[in-house]
Amino acid sequence: MTVAHAVAERTRELLKKNNWTQYYLEKATGIQHGTMQGIMNGRTKSVYFNNVILIAKGFNMTITEFVDCEIFRSEELELEY
């Protein structure tokens, strides 16, 4: 699994947990729809760190809280360049 895929999976998990739509998160973060779509559907091969921070803040979390889950602990987490 790539880091970009992990970010998308974690975001989906939190959307479901909070009963939010992607649109709601886009408005909360200021991330443009096309950018969020690219992250969520896997077109984006690498996610900008500032977008990860914005997503975490959108969920009222720190970046540490956002990445503190099993998906980011995988030893098979791949970086794409």
All heavy atoms as an XYZ file, in Angstrom:
661
protein
N       0.845     -1.170      0.000
C       0.000      0.000      0.000
C       0.892      1.235      0.000
O       1.877      1.290      0.718
C      -0.903     -0.012      1.233
C      -1.721      1.243      1.385
S      -2.815      1.258      2.820
C      -3.799     -0.160      2.510
N       0.509      2.236     -0.774
C       1.282      3.472     -0.827
C       0.803      4.438      0.264
O      -0.298      4.277      0.805
C       1.135      4.163     -2.189
O      -0.214      4.598     -2.345
C       1.544      3.250     -3.334
N       1.609      5.438      0.537
C       1.244      6.460      1.510
C      -0.021      7.182      1.044
O      -0.933      7.432      1.841
C       2.405      7.464      1.721
C       1.951      8.641      2.559
C       3.588      6.760      2.370
N      -0.104      7.493     -0.249
C      -1.289      8.180     -0.779
C      -2.545      7.343     -0.560
O      -3.602      7.869     -0.178
C      -1.096      8.493     -2.259
N      -2.434      6.044     -0.774
C      -3.578      5.148     -0.551
C      -3.931      5.099      0.931
O      -5.109      5.073      1.302
C      -3.259      3.749     -1.090
C      -4.412      2.813     -1.021
N      -4.448      1.767     -0.133
C      -5.580      2.770     -1.712
C      -5.590      1.119     -0.278
N      -6.288      1.701     -1.229
N      -2.929      5.095      1.789
C      -3.165      5.079      3.231
C      -3.886      6.348      3.685
O      -4.800      6.295      4.512
C      -1.845      4.914      3.986
N      -3.482      7.494      3.131
C      -4.154      8.756      3.470
C      -5.619      8.687      3.052
O      -6.516      9.084      3.802
C      -3.444      9.959      2.814
C      -4.282     11.234      2.942
C      -2.072     10.176      3.435
N      -5.879      8.166      1.864
C      -7.254      8.047      1.376
C      -8.069      7.108      2.268
O      -9.218      7.417      2.636
C      -7.266      7.563     -0.069
N      -7.486      5.980      2.641
C      -8.194      5.020      3.492
C      -8.491      5.608      4.871
O      -9.589      5.435      5.400
C      -7.386      3.735      3.634
C      -7.396      2.871      2.405
C      -8.780      2.372      2.033
O      -9.517      1.891      2.912
O      -9.140      2.493      0.845
N      -7.512      6.293      5.436
C      -7.712      6.909      6.753
C      -8.787      7.989      6.668
O      -9.639      8.112      7.562
C      -6.389      7.496      7.261
C      -6.483      8.237      8.568
C      -6.828      7.325      9.720
N      -6.575      8.021     10.980
C      -7.223      7.783     12.101
N      -8.121      6.836     12.154
N      -6.944      8.469     13.188
N      -8.772      8.752      5.590
C      -9.781      9.796      5.399
C     -11.163      9.173      5.279
O     -12.121      9.647      5.907
C      -9.446     10.643      4.160
O      -8.150     11.238      4.344
C     -10.471     11.743      3.946
N     -11.289      8.108      4.505
C     -12.587      7.413      4.374
C     -13.081      6.907      5.736
O     -14.261      7.018      6.068
C     -12.473      6.234      3.410
C     -12.675      6.605      1.970
C     -12.908      5.396      1.092
N     -11.757      4.824      0.444
C     -10.943      5.435     -0.405
N     -11.097      6.694     -0.681
N      -9.945      4.798     -0.966
N     -12.149      6.343      6.502
C     -12.490      5.841      7.837
C     -13.056      6.951      8.716
O     -14.070      6.777      9.392
C     -11.229      5.249      8.476
C     -11.355      4.841      9.917
C      -9.997      4.474     10.506
O      -9.209      3.787      9.839
O      -9.728      4.906     11.642
N     -12.398      8.115      8.691
C     -12.834      9.230      9.529
C     -14.117      9.862      9.009
O     -14.950     10.331      9.800
C     -11.712     10.263      9.649
C     -10.498      9.777     10.439
C      -9.333     10.746     10.277
C     -10.851      9.580     11.912
N     -14.294      9.895      7.687
C     -15.549     10.396      7.119
C     -16.710      9.545      7.619
O     -17.744     10.070      8.045
C     -15.507     10.387      5.591
C     -14.658     11.458      4.911
C     -14.553     11.191      3.412
C     -15.225     12.852      5.170
N     -16.522      8.238      7.564
C     -17.573      7.315      8.005
C     -17.827      7.467      9.504
O     -18.979      7.544      9.937
C     -17.174      5.876      7.675
C     -18.251      4.880      7.968
C     -17.854      3.497      7.495
C     -18.995      2.515      7.754
N     -18.692      1.189      7.240
N     -16.756      7.526     10.284
C     -16.882      7.647     11.741
C     -17.643      8.912     12.130
O     -18.448      8.901     13.050
C     -15.487      7.667     12.375
C     -15.484      7.858     13.870
C     -14.080      7.909     14.423
C     -14.104      8.225     15.906
N     -12.763      8.423     16.434
N     -17.369     10.012     11.413
C     -18.009     11.289     11.722
C     -19.317     11.500     10.973
O     -19.970     12.528     11.154
C     -17.047     12.441     11.405
C     -15.895     12.503     12.370
O     -16.071     12.833     13.533
N     -14.707     12.136     11.911
N     -19.664     10.533     10.104
C     -20.860     10.639      9.279
C     -20.836     11.920      8.433
O     -21.808     12.655      8.351
C     -22.135     10.568     10.139
C     -23.348     10.235      9.308
O     -23.252      9.565      8.277
N     -24.507     10.707      9.743
N     -19.674     12.171      7.833
C     -19.474     13.341      6.978
C     -19.401     12.906      5.532
O     -19.031     11.772      5.222
C     -18.155     14.033      7.302
C     -18.091     14.767      8.603
C     -19.052     14.856      9.567
C     -16.973     15.498      9.090
N     -18.597     15.594     10.617
C     -17.326     16.014     10.347
C     -15.716     15.762      8.582
C     -16.462     16.783     11.101
C     -14.849     16.535      9.345
C     -15.227     17.038     10.586
N     -19.670     13.857      4.651
C     -19.453     13.636      3.231
C     -18.085     14.191      2.847
O     -17.514     15.019      3.574
C     -20.527     14.350      2.385
O     -20.402     15.766      2.596
C     -21.929     13.869      2.744
N     -17.610     13.768      1.710
C     -16.361     14.316      1.197
C     -16.519     15.815      0.960
O     -15.607     16.595      1.230
C     -15.972     13.603     -0.095
C     -14.671     14.103     -0.691
C     -14.323     13.356     -1.958
O     -14.361     12.132     -1.982
N     -13.990     14.093     -2.999
N     -17.670     16.214      0.470
C     -17.941     17.630      0.221
C     -17.817     18.442      1.512
O     -17.222     19.515      1.519
C     -19.336     17.792     -0.382
C     -19.733     19.224     -0.632
C     -19.238     19.912     -1.745
C     -20.581     19.897      0.224
C     -19.587     21.230     -1.983
C     -20.936     21.216      0.007
C     -20.440     21.876     -1.101
O     -20.790     23.186     -1.336
N     -18.360     17.927      2.600
C     -18.269     18.614      3.879
C     -16.809     18.805      4.290
O     -16.408     19.879      4.736
C     -19.036     17.844      4.959
C     -19.069     18.547      6.292
C     -20.049     19.486      6.577
C     -18.105     18.282      7.265
C     -20.078     20.150      7.797
C     -18.122     18.937      8.484
C     -19.103     19.872      8.740
O     -19.116     20.539      9.946
N     -16.018     17.750      4.120
C     -14.594     17.835      4.460
C     -13.878     18.837      3.566
O     -13.043     19.601      4.036
C     -13.927     16.462      4.357
C     -12.439     16.411      4.714
C     -12.203     16.848      6.160
C     -11.889     15.015      4.465
N     -14.210     18.847      2.286
C     -13.603     19.826      1.373
C     -13.870     21.248      1.840
O     -12.976     22.095      1.816
C     -14.153     19.628     -0.043
C     -13.695     18.363     -0.702
C     -14.466     18.015     -1.967
O     -15.342     18.800     -2.390
O     -14.181     16.948     -2.518
N     -15.088     21.515      2.258
C     -15.438     22.855      2.741
C     -14.723     23.171      4.054
O     -14.284     24.294      4.278
C     -16.954     23.000      2.914
C     -17.700     22.946      1.605
C     -17.232     24.042      0.683
C     -17.858     23.933     -0.675
N     -17.221     24.796     -1.661
N     -14.584     22.168      4.920
C     -13.925     22.373      6.214
C     -12.431     22.628      6.063
O     -11.826     23.322      6.875
C     -14.163     21.166      7.123
N     -11.828     22.048      5.012
C     -10.384     22.148      4.840
C      -9.958     23.202      3.837
O      -8.818     23.658      3.858
C      -9.806     20.809      4.342
O     -10.407     20.488      3.087
C     -10.050     19.700      5.342
N     -10.847     23.550      2.911
C     -10.476     24.460      1.833
C      -9.754     23.765      0.690
O      -9.269     24.409     -0.232
N      -9.682     22.440      0.745
C      -9.052     21.683     -0.338
C     -10.030     21.621     -1.501
O     -11.201     21.282     -1.320
C      -8.664     20.262      0.124
C      -7.607     20.337      1.229
C      -8.160     19.431     -1.052
C      -7.247     18.986      1.832
N      -9.548     21.950     -2.685
C     -10.401     21.954     -3.859
C     -10.904     20.551     -4.172
O     -10.222     19.552     -3.922
C      -9.656     22.509     -5.064
C      -9.322     23.977     -4.931
C      -8.635     24.514     -6.171
O      -8.250     23.778     -7.061
N      -8.495     25.827     -6.221
N     -12.095     20.497     -4.754
C     -12.738     19.227     -5.061
C     -11.852     18.329     -5.925
O     -11.719     17.139     -5.645
C     -14.082     19.471     -5.756
C     -14.774     18.220     -6.161
N     -15.348     17.368     -5.246
C     -14.963     17.664     -7.382
C     -15.869     16.338     -5.899
N     -15.654     16.489     -7.181
N     -11.239     18.875     -6.950
C     -10.385     18.080     -7.836
C      -9.203     17.467     -7.105
O      -8.834     16.318     -7.370
N      -8.629     18.223     -6.204
C      -7.505     17.722     -5.410
C      -7.962     16.598     -4.498
O      -7.323     15.542     -4.413
C      -6.876     18.863     -4.588
O      -6.411     19.879     -5.484
C      -5.728     18.369     -3.732
N      -9.073     16.806     -3.810
C      -9.590     15.780     -2.906
C     -10.000     14.541     -3.684
O      -9.730     13.416     -3.249
C     -10.776     16.318     -2.103
C     -11.235     15.371     -1.010
S     -10.062     15.167      0.346
C     -10.378     16.645      1.273
N     -10.619     14.726     -4.845
C     -10.994     13.589     -5.681
C      -9.763     12.784     -6.083
O      -9.780     11.563     -6.068
C     -11.721     14.058     -6.949
C     -13.199     14.239     -6.785
C     -13.914     12.953     -6.494
O     -14.266     12.684     -5.347
N     -14.138     12.148     -7.493
N      -8.694     13.480     -6.448
C      -7.458     12.810     -6.828
C      -6.888     11.978     -5.703
O      -6.403     10.862     -5.912
N      -6.963     12.505     -4.492
C      -6.485     11.768     -3.319
C      -7.377     10.552     -3.064
O      -6.894      9.438     -2.894
C      -6.456     12.682     -2.071
C      -5.395     13.776     -2.223
C      -6.222     11.859     -0.794
C      -5.489     14.892     -1.190
N      -8.671     10.781     -3.072
C      -9.606      9.733     -2.688
C      -9.735      8.605     -3.710
O      -9.979      7.472     -3.347
C     -10.989     10.339     -2.396
C     -10.974     11.337     -1.243
S     -10.349     10.681      0.312
C     -11.703      9.619      0.769
N      -9.560      8.915     -4.995
C      -9.723      7.852     -5.992
C      -8.404      7.281     -6.496
O      -8.391      6.459     -7.396
C     -10.601      8.311     -7.160
C      -9.972      9.367     -8.021
O      -8.764      9.532     -8.029
N     -10.789     10.086     -8.762
N      -7.294      7.732     -5.909
C      -6.002      7.144     -6.218
C      -5.275      7.715     -7.419
O      -4.204      7.239     -7.779
N      -5.823      8.732     -8.050
C      -5.116      9.361     -9.171
C      -3.858     10.076     -8.702
O      -2.883     10.159     -9.420
C      -6.012     10.373     -9.889
C      -6.942      9.791    -10.892
C      -7.647     10.895    -11.584
N      -8.047     11.867    -10.559
C      -8.959     12.796    -10.713
N      -9.568     12.933    -11.847
N      -9.272     13.609     -9.744
N      -3.906     10.613     -7.496
C      -2.757     11.300     -6.928
C      -1.803     10.251     -6.376
O      -2.165      9.483     -5.485
C      -3.200     12.258     -5.801
O      -4.107     13.204     -6.349
C      -2.020     12.975     -5.183
N      -0.589     10.209     -6.929
C       0.380      9.191     -6.516
C       1.131      9.570     -5.253
O       1.618      8.724     -4.523
C       1.383      8.929     -7.649
C       0.734      8.411     -8.901
C       0.047      7.086     -8.649
C      -0.604      6.578     -9.919
N      -1.583      5.554     -9.688
N       1.255     10.870     -5.006
C       1.876     11.331     -3.768
C       1.069     12.514     -3.251
O       0.656     13.372     -4.019
C       3.340     11.712     -3.980
O       3.456     12.735     -4.936
N       0.848     12.528     -1.962
C       0.010     13.540     -1.343
C       0.905     14.589     -0.697
O       1.828     14.239      0.040
C      -0.913     12.906     -0.277
C      -1.786     13.948      0.374
C      -1.753     11.806     -0.892
N       0.630     15.849     -0.992
C       1.394     16.925     -0.355
C       1.133     16.907      1.150
O      -0.005     16.745      1.598
C       1.003     18.293     -0.913
C       1.483     18.538     -2.312
C       0.569     18.672     -3.362
C       2.835     18.640     -2.597
C       1.004     18.904     -4.661
C       3.284     18.867     -3.884
C       2.367     19.002     -4.913
O       2.801     19.228     -6.188
N       2.202     17.094      1.906
C       2.094     17.067      3.363
C       1.126     18.125      3.875
O       0.369     17.872      4.808
C       3.481     17.241      3.998
C       3.497     17.005      5.480
C       3.200     15.763      6.000
C       3.817     18.030      6.348
C       3.213     15.537      7.372
C       3.843     17.818      7.718
C       3.537     16.569      8.234
N       1.114     19.299      3.236
C       0.197     20.344      3.701
C      -1.261     19.906      3.533
O      -2.116     20.260      4.338
C       0.462     21.694      3.042
C       0.285     21.689      1.552
O       0.533     20.687      0.884
N      -0.117     22.813      0.996
N      -1.561     19.096      2.511
C      -2.926     18.590      2.360
C      -3.268     17.586      3.457
O      -4.396     17.562      3.944
C      -3.137     17.973      0.978
C      -3.267     19.021     -0.097
O      -3.661     20.159      0.163
N      -2.931     18.657     -1.312
N      -2.296     16.777      3.857
C      -2.525     15.834      4.962
C      -2.803     16.620      6.248
O      -3.715     16.283      7.007
C      -1.340     14.870      5.147
C      -1.582     13.928      6.323
C      -1.079     14.078      3.874
N      -2.053     17.675      6.467
C      -2.280     18.515      7.650
C      -3.661     19.154      7.593
O      -4.391     19.180      8.589
C      -1.182     19.588      7.781
C       0.150     18.931      8.123
C      -1.558     20.633      8.838
C       1.341     19.868      8.056
N      -4.058     19.659      6.418
C      -5.384     20.261      6.274
C      -6.484     19.245      6.536
O      -7.493     19.564      7.188
C      -5.550     20.870      4.881
C      -4.793     22.161      4.612
C      -4.885     22.535      3.135
C      -5.331     23.292      5.485
N      -6.305     18.028      6.043
C      -7.306     16.983      6.285
C      -7.398     16.689      7.778
O      -8.498     16.615      8.345
C      -6.975     15.709      5.473
C      -7.183     15.977      3.969
C      -7.831     14.532      5.940
C      -6.638     14.885      3.063
N      -6.256     16.542      8.424
C      -6.258     16.294      9.879
C      -6.964     17.433     10.609
O      -7.831     17.187     11.464
C      -4.827     16.138     10.392
N      -6.627     18.665     10.275
C      -7.269     19.815     10.922
C      -8.761     19.847     10.636
O      -9.552     20.254     11.487
C      -6.614     21.118     10.470
C      -5.271     21.353     11.107
C      -4.716     22.714     10.725
C      -3.420     22.963     11.453
N      -2.916     24.313     11.235
N      -9.152     19.428      9.439
C     -10.572     19.368      9.094
C     -11.339     18.449     10.028
O     -12.519     18.669     10.312
N     -10.676     17.411     10.498
C     -11.274     16.484     11.457
C     -10.998     16.902     12.900
O     -11.249     16.133     13.824
C     -10.745     15.065     11.230
C     -11.278     14.393      9.997
C     -10.427     14.068      8.953
C     -12.624     14.084      9.879
C     -10.899     13.434      7.812
C     -13.114     13.463      8.752
C     -12.257     13.137      7.711
N     -10.464     18.104     13.094
C     -10.095     18.617     14.424
C      -9.102     17.700     15.118
O      -9.219     17.397     16.311
C     -11.330     18.836     15.306
C     -12.211     19.923     14.766
O     -11.734     20.985     14.369
N     -13.507     19.666     14.728
N      -8.109     17.243     14.328
C      -7.075     16.357     14.841
C      -5.710     16.976     14.575
O      -5.553     17.771     13.661
C      -7.099     15.011     14.103
C      -8.398     14.270     14.121
S      -8.336     12.827     13.052
C      -7.754     11.617     14.213
N      -4.736     16.540     15.344
C      -3.361     16.877     15.014
C      -2.894     15.892     13.944
O      -3.521     14.834     13.744
C      -2.437     16.760     16.246
O      -2.393     15.387     16.640
C      -2.908     17.648     17.384
N      -1.799     16.200     13.304
C      -1.245     15.278     12.310
C      -0.863     13.964     12.979
O      -1.035     12.884     12.410
C      -0.062     15.914     11.544
C       0.351     15.037     10.359
C       1.106     16.182     12.432
C      -0.640     14.969      9.254
N      -0.395     14.047     14.207
C      -0.021     12.842     14.961
C      -1.237     11.954     15.180
O      -1.163     10.732     15.011
C       0.617     13.222     16.312
O       1.734     14.069     16.065
C       1.052     11.998     17.086
N      -2.356     12.547     15.540
C      -3.583     11.766     15.734
C      -4.047     11.138     14.421
O      -4.526     10.009     14.403
C      -4.697     12.642     16.303
C      -4.452     13.100     17.721
C      -5.423     14.173     18.174
O      -5.787     15.061     17.375
O      -5.825     14.114     19.352
N      -3.903     11.886     13.328
C      -4.336     11.377     12.020
C      -3.548     10.136     11.618
O      -4.120      9.165     11.142
C      -4.203     12.471     10.954
C      -4.695     12.046      9.605
C      -6.047     12.072      9.300
C      -3.816     11.623      8.624
C      -6.517     11.675      8.046
C      -4.260     11.227      7.374
C      -5.621     11.251      7.083
N      -2.240     10.172     11.802
C      -1.413      9.044     11.362
C      -1.269      7.948     12.424
O      -0.679      6.911     12.154
C      -0.011      9.496     10.874
C      -0.138     10.412      9.679
C       0.785     10.124     11.981
N      -1.826      8.165     13.604
C      -1.742      7.167     14.672
C      -2.826      6.114     14.500
O      -3.808      6.054     15.242
C      -1.859      7.828     16.039
C      -1.605      6.854     17.170
O      -0.964      5.804     16.936
O      -2.069      7.135     18.297
N      -2.640      5.294     13.478
C      -3.562      4.189     13.224
C      -2.791      3.076     12.523
O      -1.692      3.282     12.013
C      -4.766      4.641     12.406
S      -4.360      5.097     10.734
N      -3.372      1.919     12.521
C      -2.701      0.724     12.008
C      -2.236      0.871     10.563
O      -1.179      0.379     10.187
C      -3.628     -0.486     12.144
C      -2.938     -1.799     11.912
C      -1.818     -2.078     12.907
O      -1.964     -1.725     14.089
O      -0.788     -2.642     12.486
N      -2.994      1.545      9.750
C      -2.675      1.648      8.316
C      -1.308      2.292      8.077
O      -0.609      1.952      7.136
C      -3.803      2.379      7.562
C      -3.720      2.076      6.078
C      -3.784      3.868      7.811
C      -4.962      2.441      5.317
N      -0.908      3.212      8.937
C       0.393      3.875      8.780
C       1.524      3.123      9.482
O       2.677      3.481      9.331
C       0.332      5.321      9.285
C      -0.492      6.212      8.407
C      -1.771      6.601      8.782
C       0.001      6.667      7.191
C      -2.528      7.426      7.973
C      -0.747      7.479      6.368
C      -2.019      7.858      6.759
N       1.207      2.080     10.224
C       2.234      1.292     10.915
C       2.737      0.124     10.077
O       3.691     -0.541     10.465
C       1.681      0.765     12.232
C       1.441      1.849     13.241
C       1.015      1.282     14.586
N       0.369      2.325     15.343
C      -0.917      2.360     15.648
N      -1.710      1.373     15.300
N      -1.426      3.359     16.324
N       2.104     -0.111      8.964
C       2.464     -1.236      8.116
C       3.906     -1.116      7.633
O       4.329     -0.071      7.155
C       1.538     -1.299      6.903
O       2.002     -2.264      5.986
N       4.640     -2.190      7.761
C       6.018     -2.205      7.281
C       6.066     -2.238      5.756
O       7.113     -2.030      5.162
C       6.763     -3.401      7.869
C       6.995     -3.254      9.357
C       7.821     -4.385      9.920
O       8.561     -5.043      9.156
O       7.745     -4.592     11.140
N       4.947     -2.505      5.144
C       4.881     -2.572      3.695
C       4.379     -1.275      3.075
O       4.062     -1.230      1.897
C       4.006     -3.755      3.275
C       4.603     -5.074      3.731
C       3.789     -6.269      3.313
O       2.986     -6.145      2.373
O       3.986     -7.323      3.910
N       4.307     -0.206      3.849
C       3.884      1.083      3.346
C       4.926      1.600      2.372
O       6.105      1.718      2.702
C       3.716      2.056      4.512
C       2.906      3.318      4.257
C       1.489      2.982      3.833
C       2.883      4.171      5.506
N       4.512      1.862      1.145
C       5.426      2.251      0.077
C       5.359      3.736     -0.212
O       4.285      4.330     -0.153
C       5.077      1.511     -1.218
C       5.129      0.021     -1.122
C       4.577     -0.635     -2.362
O       4.532     -0.001     -3.424
O       4.198     -1.809     -2.257
N       6.493      4.310     -0.544
C       6.553      5.687     -1.012
C       6.568      5.680     -2.539
O       7.220      4.844     -3.144
C       7.813      6.371     -0.500
C       7.964      6.490      1.006
C       9.323      7.082      1.347
C       6.868      7.357      1.580
N       5.842      6.601     -3.124
C       5.885      6.748     -4.593
C       6.509      8.092     -4.908
O       6.247      9.069     -4.239
C       4.475      6.653     -5.185
C       3.952      5.251     -5.175
C       2.813      5.071     -6.146
O       2.886      5.593     -7.263
O       1.855      4.396     -5.768
N       7.311      8.108     -5.940
C       7.999      9.335     -6.329
C       7.480      9.838     -7.646
O       7.029      9.148     -8.480
C       9.503      9.093     -6.439
C      10.090      8.551     -5.155
C      10.277      7.188     -4.958
C      10.448      9.411     -4.146
C      10.812      6.703     -3.788
C      10.990      8.920     -2.962
C      11.175      7.578     -2.801
O      11.712      7.097     -1.633
